[in-house]
Amino acid sequence: MTIELTRFCINRKIAPALSIEAFFKLVHRAGLNKVELRNDMHGGKVTDNLSYAGVRRLAERYHLEIVSINALYPFNQLNDTLLQRTAALLEEAKAVGSNALVLCPLNDGSTIATEDMLLALKTLAPLFQESGIQGLVEPLGFSTSSLRSMASAQALIRAAQLPFRLVLDTFHHYLYEAAEDEFGDLDIHNIGLVHISGVIDPRPTGMLADEQRLMLSKNDRLDSIGQVQRLEMLGYRGIYAFEPFSSTLETWHEADIEREIHHSIALLQA
């Protein structure tokens, strides 16, 4: 399987101990040109203490494309706070030159009616359209998630007749019990981004959390390699973003991060 290096992206979660500049420099050194930024790093800010212009200059210096900011949460609980948060994140996305903003559903065990989620998307859509930022809806496979299904998210977007696209996450696909049964209903062209991670922890599926998410390995329970192979076979030609989450990443040195990036890409290219 051959995937062009320009289609690989590195999510900032892989380097929680690095500054934005050190992270950008590492990704460039690894021979890649795409990154995802986040609003849930230690400092709680997308740009740390840098100005928007400063982040743009660094991206230009290291020849990087900012694929998305992750994430608007919870996108499906409509209230004034959500609208304010959306406007602020879209402003940041535009200011740093990000192409997209990821939208994640409420994940606290609450149930949200389909019509309420539909209203939320319809209400947020004009903000995205005005900003020129792509909205990427990412279902979360946790049993506590209010939107677990890619097929359901696709149906919401179609019902709302909105230009949002989907994020398929190999970890969340694995967690959601009906994901394989519903996969045939997905239009591959509706997927705007794929998040990849790997899990080797042996605990029961229902007990898996972000803490168990690492980079890829031959013993990956998620079979992320197989998931990617199928997506490629079906014609997906978009971006794959590596998104490990484990707290063990705090102890990784830059050489460890680079090694894991190259190893994961090699597994996918084999």
C-alpha positions in Angstrom: 0.0 0.0 0.0 1.5 3.3 -1.1 0.2 6.5 0.5 1.9 9.8 -0.4 3.7 11.4 2.6 1.8 14.6 1.9 -1.4 12.8 3.0 0.0 12.2 6.5 -0.7 14.6 9.3 0.5 14.8 12.9 -1.9 15.8 15.7 -0.2 17.9 18.4 -1.3 15.4 21.1 1.7 13.3 20.1 4.0 16.0 21.6 2.4 17.4 24.8 5.7 18.5 26.2 6.8 20.5 23.1 6.2 24.1 22.2 4.4 24.8 19.0 7.7 25.8 17.3 9.5 22.6 18.5 6.5 20.6 17.3 6.4 22.2 13.9 10.2 21.7 13.6 9.9 18.0 14.5 7.1 17.4 11.9 9.2 19.2 9.2 12.2 17.2 10.2 10.2 14.0 9.9 9.5 14.9 6.2 5.8 15.7 6.6 3.9 18.9 5.9 0.6 18.7 7.8 -0.4 19.3 11.5 -3.4 19.5 13.6 -3.6 22.0 16.5 -5.7 21.6 19.6 -7.4 23.7 22.2 -7.0 21.1 25.0 -3.2 21.2 25.6 -1.7 22.1 28.9 -1.9 25.9 28.4 -5.6 25.6 27.3 -5.0 27.7 24.2 -4.7 26.8 20.5 -1.6 29.0 20.1 -0.1 28.7 23.6 1.3 32.2 24.3 2.0 33.0 20.6 0.1 35.5 18.5 -1.9 34.2 15.6 0.5 35.9 13.2 3.4 34.2 15.1 1.8 30.8 14.5 1.3 31.5 10.8 4.9 32.6 10.5 6.1 29.4 12.1 3.9 27.3 9.8 5.3 29.1 6.8 8.9 28.8 8.1 8.5 25.0 8.4 6.4 24.7 5.2 3.4 23.3 7.2 -0.3 23.2 6.5 -2.6 23.5 9.5 -5.2 20.9 8.6 -7.6 21.6 11.6 -8.1 22.7 15.1 -9.5 20.0 17.4 -12.1 20.6 18.8 -15.4 22.3 19.3 -17.0 20.4 22.2 -19.9 19.7 22.6 -21.2 20.8 19.2 -24.6 19.2 19.7 -25.7 21.0 22.9 -27.1 24.2 21.6 -26.9 27.3 23.8 -25.3 30.7 23.9 -22.1 29.4 25.3 -21.7 27.0 22.3 -22.3 29.9 19.9 -19.7 32.1 21.6 -17.2 29.2 21.7 -17.8 28.4 18.0 -17.3 32.0 17.0 -14.1 32.2 19.0 -12.6 29.0 17.6 -13.6 29.9 14.1 -11.9 33.2 14.5 -8.7 31.4 15.8 -8.9 28.9 12.9 -9.0 31.7 10.4 -6.4 33.7 12.1 -3.8 30.9 12.2 -4.6 29.7 8.7 -6.3 26.4 9.7 -8.5 24.7 7.0 -11.0 23.1 9.3 -12.5 22.9 12.8 -13.4 19.5 14.3 -16.8 19.1 16.0 -17.2 16.5 18.8 -20.5 15.5 20.5 -21.4 15.5 24.1 -19.8 12.6 25.9 -21.1 12.5 29.5 -23.8 9.8 29.2 -26.6 12.2 28.2 -28.9 11.5 25.3 -29.5 14.2 22.8 -32.4 13.9 20.4 -31.8 13.7 16.7 -33.8 16.8 16.0 -31.8 18.8 18.6 -28.5 17.7 17.0 -30.0 18.7 13.6 -30.9 22.1 14.9 -27.4 22.6 16.4 -25.8 21.8 13.0 -28.2 24.1 11.2 -27.5 26.9 13.7 -23.7 26.5 13.5 -23.6 26.2 9.7 -23.8 30.0 8.9 -20.9 30.7 11.2 -18.7 28.1 9.4 -19.8 29.3 6.0 -19.1 33.0 6.9 -15.6 32.1 8.1 -14.7 29.9 5.2 -13.7 27.1 7.6 -14.6 23.5 6.9 -16.7 21.8 9.7 -15.7 18.2 10.4 -18.1 16.1 12.5 -16.4 13.4 14.5 -18.6 10.7 16.2 -17.1 9.3 19.4 -17.5 5.6 20.0 -17.6 5.7 23.8 -20.7 4.2 25.3 -21.3 7.6 27.0 -21.2 9.5 23.7 -24.4 11.2 22.4 -23.3 10.5 18.8 -21.5 7.2 18.3 -22.3 6.4 14.7 -20.7 7.6 11.5 -23.8 6.6 9.6 -26.0 8.7 11.9 -23.7 11.7 11.6 -23.8 11.3 7.8 -27.6 11.2 7.9 -27.7 14.4 10.1 -25.5 16.2 7.6 -27.6 15.1 4.7 -30.9 15.9 6.4 -29.6 19.4 7.2 -28.3 19.8 3.6 -25.1 21.3 5.0 -21.5 21.3 3.8 -20.1 19.6 6.9 -18.0 16.5 6.4 -17.0 13.5 8.6 -14.0 12.5 10.7 -13.5 8.7 10.9 -11.4 7.8 13.9 -10.1 4.2 13.9 -10.2 4.1 17.7 -13.9 5.2 17.9 -14.8 3.0 14.9 -13.5 0.0 17.0 -15.4 1.0 20.1 -18.8 1.4 18.5 -20.3 -2.1 18.3 -22.4 -1.5 15.2 -19.7 0.3 13.2 -18.9 -2.6 10.9 -22.6 -3.3 10.2 -23.1 0.4 9.3 -19.9 0.9 7.3 -21.5 -0.1 4.0 -23.9 2.9 4.3 -21.0 5.4 4.4 -20.2 7.5 1.3 -16.4 7.5 1.3 -16.5 11.0 -0.3 -18.2 12.4 2.8 -15.1 11.7 4.9 -12.9 14.8 5.3 -10.3 13.4 7.7 -9.2 10.1 9.3 -7.7 10.0 12.7 -5.4 7.0 13.4 -4.0 5.5 16.6 -3.3 2.1 18.0 -4.1 0.1 21.1 -2.3 -2.9 22.5 -3.8 -2.8 26.1 -5.7 -6.1 26.8 -8.5 -4.7 28.9 -12.1 -5.3 27.7 -13.3 -3.0 24.8 -15.8 -1.2 27.0 -13.0 -0.1 29.4 -10.7 1.4 26.7 -10.2 5.1 26.9 -8.0 7.7 25.3 -5.3 6.8 27.8 -4.7 3.5 25.9 -4.2 5.2 22.5 -0.6 5.0 21.1 0.9 4.9 17.7 0.6 1.9 15.4 2.0 -1.6 15.9 1.6 -5.1 14.4 -0.4 -6.0 17.5 -2.9 -3.2 17.2 -6.3 -4.3 18.5 -8.0 -1.6 16.4 -6.5 -3.0 13.2 -6.0 0.6 12.0 -3.8 -0.7 9.2 -6.7 -2.9 8.0 -9.1 0.1 8.3 -6.8 2.3 6.3 -6.3 -0.5 3.6 -10.1 -0.7 3.2 -10.5 3.1 3.0 -7.8 3.2 0.3 -9.5 0.3 -1.6 -12.8 2.2 -1.5 -11.2 5.4 -3.0 -10.4 7.6 0.0 -7.6 9.9 -0.9 -7.8 12.4 2.0 -5.6 13.0 5.0 -4.6 10.5 7.7 -3.8 12.2 11.0 -1.9 10.3 13.7 -3.7 11.1 17.0 -2.3 9.1 20.0 -3.5 10.3 23.4 -1.8 8.3 26.2 -0.2 10.2 29.1 3.0 8.2 28.4 3.6 10.6 25.5 4.6 13.1 28.2 7.8 11.1 28.7 8.7 10.8 25.0 11.7 12.7 23.7 11.8 14.1 20.2 13.7 11.1 18.9 11.0 8.8 20.3 8.3 10.8 18.6 10.1 10.8 15.3 10.8 7.0 15.6 7.2 6.3 16.2 6.0 8.4 13.3 8.4 6.7 10.9 7.5 3.3 12.2 3.7 3.9 11.9 4.1 5.2 8.4 6.3 2.2 7.4 3.6 -0.2 8.7 1.0 1.5 6.6 3.2 1.6 3.5 4.2 -2.1 3.8 
